[in-house]
Amino acid sequence: MTTETNTPTNSAKIVLVTGASSGIGAATALRLASEGHQVVLGARRTDRLDALVTQIRADGGGASAQRLDVTDRDDVRAVVDRVVEEHGRIDVIVNNAGVMPLSRLDALLVDEWDQMIDVNVRGLLHGIAAVLPHFQRQGGGHVVTVASVGAHEVYPTSAVYSGTKFAAWAITEGLRMESDPSLRTTTITPGTVESELADHISDPGAQGYMRDFRRNLIPADAIARAISFALGQPADVDVNEIIVRPTAQR
């Protein structure tokens, strides 16, 4: 695995991005690193992480990679603790890891339902549980959750996925309500975005539905820019939710 020992500048934040091997996670890591932040890329596909770290460093940015399975609570805690040990603090966690194996409920793809709950809900909770003690000790921090427009609307085949994304929104809002103002929370809510999410749909009916639904896509960097905007606000500004969708999506 790759490591990074450079000390970030005073304006840089130490940012852990989960699900950073592709899509929104990779785009976010690339953008934040280009803006001077020290990024730690977490995901299971370490070959992709290492390639991204190499690219970031070649462009003059600071990055490291950590193998991370967000469904494993101990693994998430260990990675967060390692980030703090190596960099002295952690300022932001971008809870981006997610899966979307859509299907109708009567298809009874229960294993896929469980996978969405494990990654999209438990994975988020594991991230929050891992960073909160450090944020409280530091006197501040920022939790960013990548949800979906599925948090606000349900369409055929999305019942379980929308349920997990509504839960992600509700958990992040609950964290905001319960926390001291020094802890900021942001839910980023993408519409249809270029990513691998739809590639893992096994149900034929859902595959056809998503081909039509995903005719209009925006690049993953559009979401990365929204995350950058939220992180760039002064300490007295808390951007709680940003919905970003293609102009053609209705």
N, C-alpha and C positions, 0 to 999 in steps of 0.2 A: 504494500500500500504506500501511497505517497504521504509525505508530511510536509508541513510548512512551519518555519520557525521565525519568519520575519515579524517584527513588531509593527502593528498597524499605526497609522497616524492618529492624532488626537481626534480627528473628525470621523474616523472610520468606526464602524460597528462590527462586532463579532457576530456573524449571522450563521445559524445552522439551517440548512434547507433540506427537508426530507423529500423523498421521491425525486432526487435531483439527477437521475440518470437519463431523463428524457423529458420532452414536452415542457410544461410550465416550469417544472423544477429546474431543468437545465437552463432554460432561458432566463430564469430569475437569478441563478448563480452567475451566469455570464454578465448580465446587466449590472448586478450589484458589485461584482468584482471590478467591472470597468469604471464604476463610480467611486472606487477607492475603499470599499468595504472588504473586510477579511471574511471570506466565505468558507464554510465547512459543508461539503457535499455529502449527504447521506443517502444510501440506497443499497439494495442487495447486489446489483450488477456492478461489481467493482471495476471491471474492465472499462465500462463506459465512464465511470467516475474518474478513473485515472486519465483517460483521454481528455476529459473536460478540464481537469486540473492542469494538464500539460498545455492545453490551449490557453487557459487563463494566464498562466505564468509567462507563456510566450508573448502575451499581449501586455505584460507588465503588472498583472494583478496578483493578489495574494489568495491562495486557496489550498485546501487540503481535502482529503477524502477519508470517509469512515464507512465501513460496511455497516448497514443499519437495517434491521427488520422492525418496523414500527409495531408489529403485532406482539413483539416480545418486550414486555415491560422492563425486565432487567437489562436487556440490550439497549433500550432507549436511555435509561438512566445512566448506564455505563458510558455511552457515547457523549451525553451531555456533560457528565463529570470529567471526561477526558478533554473536552473542549475547554472547560474552565481551567483544568490543570495546565494545559498547554498555553492558553492565551490570557489567563488571569481573570476572565469573566466571560459571560455570554450575554449579549444585548438583545438578540432577536432570535426567535424560532419561527420559521415559515413551515407550518404544518401543511404540506402539499401532497404527501403520499395519498393515493386514492385509486380505487378500481371501480369499474362500471360495467359488469356483466349483466346487461339488461335482459329482462324476460317478463312475460306475463306471469301472474301469480299461479294460474292454473297449469303452467308448465312444471311447477313443483321442483324447480332447480334449487333445492334447499341448501346444498353445499355452497352455491354461489351467493345465496342470501347471507350465509354465515361469513363468507369471505368479505363481502361488503361491510358487514357490521364490524368485523375484526379490524379491517384496515381503516375504513372511513370514520368509525366512531371510537373504537378502542385505541387505534393508533393515535388519534388526536388527543385522547385523554392521557395516554402514556407520555406524549410530548409535554403536555401541560404539567403533569405530575413531576416530570423530570426537571423542568426549568423553574418552577415556582419557588422552591427553596433558595435557589441562587438569586432570582429576581428580588426576593424579599430581603436577602442578606445584602445585596448590592444597593437596594433602595430604588429599583426601577428595572424595567424591561418591556419588551414588546412581543405579544403573541399575535401572529398572523395566521389565519385559517383560510385555506382555499376551499370554498364550498362549490356551489353550482346554482344556476337558475332553477335547477331541480329542487332547491330548497324552498322556492316560492310558487312552484307549479308542478302538478303531477300530470303526466301524459301516459298513454298506454305503454306498458312495459317498464315504467320507471317507478313503480310503487315502492319497492324496497330501496332503490338508489335514492329517490327523493326523500324517503324517510331518514336515511343516513345523513343526507346533506342538510335537511332541516335540523336534525340533531346537532350537526356540527355548528350550524348558525346559533342554535339555542345555547349550546355549551359555551361558545365564545361570548355571547351576550351575557350569559350568567356570570362568567368570569369577570367581565367588565363591571357588572353591578356589585359584585362581592369584593372587588379589589380596591386597594388604595389608588388614588389618581396617578401615582408614579408608575403604575403598570398600565400600559396602553394595549388595546385589543383592536384588531381589524379583521373583518371578514371580507375576503375578495370573492366575488360571485361571478364566475365566467359564464358566458353563453357558449356557443359552439366554437371550439378552438382547435387548431391543428395539434393533435396529440395521438398517442397510441391507445387511448382508452377504448375506443370503439372496436379496436382490433381483437379484443378479448371477449367479445360477445359470442356466445356459442349457440344461442337460440335463433333459428332461421327467421322466424317472424320478426324478432327484434333487430336482426341484421338488416332486413329490408326496410323497416321503419327508420332506422338510423341513417341508411343511405340517403333517404329523402330529406330527413331532418338536418343532415350535415352538409347540404349542398353549399351553404354559405359559411365559410370559416374565416376566422381571423388568426393571425400568427400568435404563437405563444408569447412573444415579446410584448404584445399588447397587455397581457396580464402582468408580465414582469414590470412594465412601466407603471402600472397601477400600484403594485407593491412598493416600488421605489418612491412613488409620490407619498404614500402613507408613511414610510419610514423617514422621509425627508422633512416632515413637519416639525416645528419647534415643540418643546416639551409640554406646552400648555394647549396643544391641539391634538385631539384624538379622533382620527378618521375611523369611524366604526364600521362602515360598510361601503364598498364600491361594487356596483354591478356593471360589468363590461360585456357587451354582446355585439355581434355584427349588426350594422345598420339595417341589413335586410332581414334579420331574425325577428319574427313576431310571435 
